[in-house]
Amino acid sequence: MQLSGKRVVVAGMARSGVSAVELLLKKGAHVTAVDSSRPDELQGAALKLESWGVPLLPQGPGSFADAEIIVLSPGVPADLSGINAARARGVPVIGEVELAGYFLRGSIAGITGSNGKTTTTALTGHILRQSGILCQVGGNIGTAPTAMVETSRDGQWNVLELSSFQTETISEFHADIAVALNVTPDHLDRHYTFENYAAAKGRLFETQRPGSFAVLNADDPTTLLYAQRTAAQTIWFSLSRPVTPGVFLEHEIIYFDSAILMEARDIPLRGLHNVENAMAAAAVARLAGAPIDKIAAAVRSFPGVEHRLEFVREIGGVRYYNDSKATNVDATLKALAAFPGGIWLILGGKDKESDYTPLRGPIAKRGRGVLLIGAAAEKIGRQINDGIPMEHCGTLDRAVLAARRQAEPGDTVLLAPACASFDQFENFEHRGRVFKTAVMAL
């Protein structure tokens, strides 16, 4: 895309938006930044924009009137009225990932799914590095894709965690290897319907080209359909049956086609869902050229991801786990399934138009009690109230104290909120850090 001299408006001045502004300036564009927050709320971002000479305007219907190109940060909905009006005038509206895709050198592995993206992305990067394959890791996991352009090289892999917010606006961006781990209801406050949400993730496969690969979960009905929407060759993974070509679990052994990869018990992460994540990462690494023995050795040495079933501390025989990244119901179900029972579950936060009733059975089976926090507490309480002991704690600090008061030796205190964090915290990382601080203070 020709950017030199173009009037480009970048919407959303979180990490991705600021990185997009910086890249656009390097490409010679005339950039205007817009955001719905006040400049004093943006702190470091506003200072950077000022130092670059980039005007920062309030986000509103007229913000995009003079734009020749609009770049959206992942947090900005693509259907805002001002953006729709610009689109109707023929103005290209692209996402930050699309912008990065024009300039990233090397190959791209894009990993999406409702749950497990962060673990799988981090594990893929770990395997590639341990196998001597050049790579850099970013996307939703940390470094914005536009910030990876400068460090990208020919012959290198760019391993990207991609959310539905990032994939819904792609058109030319294409992954050499695209992964769908699973698709379950999430972000319905943004996408409105499950069908829209699934379609947003499906864009990652629709934009693939012949000669590329789609790594898909053979046990998920939605990811199965992505195979029909891509020009890529499909590689499967499955917990339930042999698949070819692909990776599968049989009698507690993980196979890659007919070759033994490793025993499932050697994966140093809790839960059957992490066996799926390891199989998907192994498939990507194998396609990228990693030998099977190095893949297995790297999986065994993987330290895990912060805020994903992260063991924090044991106090008086009670173990505390931080799964703040469990921001939807399915993620919380997977977290519950990783423990045999005796769970004090901390639930709540910002609701995403979720249905919490699927939690009833697993909580009744494995839970000792539920500690509710945040804006969604009342709704969750109504939907899961089926004789399950519940306490409305309000804040995370109080929930930790309530768990300490009630938990007995052998119990587990699990933060797996099933909600976004933005009612009380900056993000899920902030929430996880607050939990860990509260636990360490006991």
N, C-alpha and C positions, 0 to 999 in steps of 0.2 A: 504493500500500500504506500502511495506517495503522500508523505506528511509535511514535507518542507513547505512553509508558507501557509499551511491550512489553519483555519480557525477551529480549534478543537476544544470542546467543553468536557471536562471530566467531572462526573457526579459522584460524590461520596469521598470524603477525605480521611478514611481509615487507611490502614497500611497499604492495601492494594491500590487505592486511588492516588496516594502520594507517589508510589512507585511508578504508576502509569504517567503521572505528570512529569516525573524526572526523565523517563524514557522518551516521551514526546518532545520535550525540550531538546534532548540530544539529537532528535531527528529533524529539528528545525521548525517544529510547529509553533503557532501562536496559541498559547494555552490559557484557558480560564477555568478556575476551580469553583465548584458550587457544593454546598453542603447545607443540610437542614439544621445543623447545630450552630450555635454562636461561635465566633472565633475564639473566645476565651475558653470554650469547652473543648476545642480541638488541640490546645496546648502546642506540643511540638510540631504538629502538622502546619499550623498557622505560621509559626516562625520559619519553617522551611520554605513555605510558599512565598513569604515576604522576602526572604533572602534571595530567592530565584526571580523576584519581580513578577510573580504570577498573581493576578487579582483573585480574591476570594469573595464570591457573591452568595447571598442567601439563595437556597434552592426553592424555586417557585415556578409557576407556569411560564413566566417570561425568561427564565434562566437560559433557555436553549434557542432563543429566537434567532440569534446570529450565527449559530453553529453550522459548520460545514461537516463536522464529524462529532458524534457524541460517544464518549467512552464511559461505561457504567462500572462502578465498583460492585462486587458481589452483593453487598448489603442494600443496594438501591433497586427497588422493583422496576422491572422493564416496562410496566404498563402505566406509569404516571402520566397524567394528562399532558403535561408539557412535552414529554418524550414521545407520546403517541402523535401529537400534533407535528413534531419535527419529522417523525417517521413518515407521516402522510405527505409532507413536503418533499420527500425523497432523500432526507438526510440519513446517512448510514448510522445505525446505532449498534455498537459492538460492546462486548464485555472486555474486562481487563485481560482475561485469558486469551481471547481472540487477538488482542493487540500483541501480546507476548508471542503468540504463535507465528506471527509474520516474521519475527526476527530471531527466535531461538535456533541455535545451531545444534547439531547432533540429533539424536532420536528421542522420541517422546513416549513415555509410558504413562497413561492416564488412568487413575484408579478412582472409581466411584462406587456408590452403594449407600444404603441408609445407615449401616453400622459396620464398623471394622475398617473404615478407610484409613484412619490414622495409623493403626497398628500395621496394616498391610503395606502401606506406603513406607513407613519407617523400616519394616522388616525387609522389604524389597531392596531398599537402599543399603541396608546392612549386608544382605547376601551379596549384592553386586560388589561392594567395596571389599568384602572378605574374599571374593573370587578374583580380585584384581581387575575388575571392570570399572572404568571411569564413569562416575555418575554424580549428579547433584540432586537433592531432594527439596521439594517445596510445594507451592500451591496452598491449599487450605491448611496444610500442616504447619506452615511457618513463613518461609520466604515467599513473597508474592512472585508469580511467574515473570512479570515484567522486570523485577529486580534480579532475575536469574539470567537475563539476556546477556549481560556484560561478561558473565563468568561461563557462559556456554561455549562449547568447543565442538568441532567436528570429531566424530568418533566417540562422543560422550553420550550418556543417557541422562535425560531430564525426567525424573520420576515425580509425578504430580498427583497429589490428592485433590480431587475435584468434586465440589458439591453441586447440587442441582442449581444453586444460584449462579455458579460459574459456567455450567454446561448449557443452560437454557438459551444463551445468546451467541453460541458459536455457530459459524457457517463455513469458514475456510480452515479453521483450526482442525488438525487431524492427528490422531495418535497412532504411532506405529504399533503399539500394543495398548489396547483398551480393556479395562477390567470392570465387571459389575459383580459385586459381592452378593448383594441382596437388595430388594426394594420392598419396603414396608411403609405404611402411612407416616408421613412426617412433613413438617413445614406447610401444613394445610392453611395456615393463616396467610401464607404468601402465594401458594399455588392454587388454593381454593378447592381443588379436587385431587384425589389420588391419581386419576388419569393424567392430569396436567403435570403432576409431580413426576410420574413415571416417564412421561414423554420428555420432560426436561433432561432427565438422566439419559434417556435414549439417544439424545442428540450426539453424544460421544461416539456412538456406533454408526449413526447415519452419516457422519462426515468422514469415516474411515475410507481408505483407498485400497484397491487390489494390491496384494502383497503384504498387507498388514495382518495383525492377529487380534481376535476378540476372545478374551478369557472370561468365561461365563459360568455361573453357578447352575449346574444341571438340576438342582433340587428346588429352585425358585421359579415359580410360574411366570413372573414378569421378566426375569433375566433370560429365560428360555426364548421369549418372543424377540429379544434383541438380535438373536441369531438370524432372524428373517429380515432385519433392517440394516444389515451391514454388508459391505463388499469384502470384509476381512474373512480370513479363515478362522473358524471357531475352534478353540481349545477349551475343553470342559473341566470342571472339578466337581466332585460329589462326595458326600459323606455316606450315601445310601447304596450306591451301586457302581460297578466298574463302568468307566467311560473311556472312549477312545476317539480321537487322541485326547489325552488329558491326565489328570491326577485324581486318585480316588482312595478311599479308606476301605479296607477289607480285613476283617479279623484283627483290628488294631494295628495293621501295617498300612503305611501310605505308599502307594505305587505311582510311578510316572510311566504310563502305558504299562509295559510288562516288567519294568525294572523296579526293584525295591528302592524307595527313597529313604525311609526311616520308620521307626516305630512311633506311633502317636504319643506314647508316654514320654518320649524324649523332648517334646515341645515344652519349653519352660514357661508356658502361659496357661492360666486356668481357663477351663471351659471348652466345650466342644466347638463353639463358634470360632475359637482361636485355631482349631485344627483346620477349619475352612480358610481362615486368613492365611495360615502357613502354606496351604496347598496353592492358593492363588498367587502368593508371593513366589513360591517355588516355580510355578508355571511361567511367570514373567521372567524370572532370572534365567531359567533354562532357555527360553526363547531369545534372551539377550546374550546367550553364549556361555553361561555358567555351567560347569560340570556337576553332575549329580552329587558326587562325594563332597564337593565344596559347599553345595547348597545345604546338605544335611548338617555339616559341621557348623555352618553359619547360623542356621535355625537354632541349634542347640546352645549357641553362645549369645543369643539375642537377649538383651537386658529388659525388654519391655518398654512401654510408653508411659510417661507420666499422665496421671488422671484416667488411666484405663485399668481397672481392677488392680490398682497400685496398692501393695501392702504398705501400711503406714507404721503400725506399732502393735505390740501385744501388751496389754496391761491386765494383770490379775487373771490371766487365762482367756481374756476377751481380745479377739483380733479385729483391727480396724482397717477397712479397705476404702480407698478413694476411687470411685468410678464417676467422677464429675462429668466426664465426656458422655455419659449415658443421658443424652438429651431428648430421647423419645422412648415410647413405651416398649418397642421391640428391644432396644438396647438394655432396658431394665430387666426385661424377661430373660435375656441372655446372661446378665449379671447374676440374677437369682439362680439360674440353672447351674452356675459354676460352683455352688455351695450345696452341701447335703441338707442343711437345715440350721435352725437356731439363729435366724437372721433378724436383726433390728434394722429395718429399712428406712432410710431418710429419703422422703419423696417431696417434690414440689419445686416451684419456681414460676417462670413465665409460661403460661399455657400457649400451645400452638394449635388450638382447636383439636386437641387429641381426645381419643376415647380411652379411658383408663380402666374400663371394666375387664379387659384381658388379664389384668394383674391380680384379680381376685383369687383365682384358683392357685396359682403359684405361691402367692403370699400365704394363703391358708395352709398350703402344704409345707412350706419351708420357713415361714416367718414366725417370730415370736411377737412382733409388734411393728407398727408403722409410726414414724415420727414425721409430722407434716410441717412444711415450711413454705413461705413465699405466697405469691399472689394466687396460685392455683390450688392452694390447700383445701379450700372449701369444696371446690368441684371434685377434686380427687377423693376427698373424704366421702362425699355423696355417692360417687360411682363405685368405690371399692368397699363400702360399708356392708359387711356381711358377717358380722360377729368377730371381725378382726380387731384386736386391741389397737387403739389409735390415740395419739396425743398431738394436739395442735401446739407446736412449739414456736411458730412464728419465724424465728431466725435460726441459722445454722449453728451458732454458738450454743443456743439453748437446746437444740436437738442433740448435740454431742453430750451436753451435761445430762440430759434425760436418759440417753443411752447408757452413760456411765453409771447412773443411779440404778438402772433396772437390769442391765445385762449380767449374766452369770458366767462362770468359767465354762469354756467350750462354745460360747456364743460368738457371733460375728456381727459387727456394726458396719453396715454397708451404705455409703453415699452413692446412690444410683437414682438421680432425681426424676427422670422421665420428662424433664422440662428444660426449656432454655433458662439461662441464668440472669437475663437482663433486667429482672425486677429488682434485684438486690446487689448484683455484681456486674463488673465490667464485661466478663465473659466466663466461660466454663473453667478456664485456667485460674482466674481469680477466685472462683468459688472453691476449686480444689485446694488452692493454697490456704484459704481461710479454714477449710476443714482440717487440713493437716496441722496448721498452727494450733487450732483448738484441741486436737487430739494430743499433740505434743505437750500442751500446757496442762493436761490432766494430772 
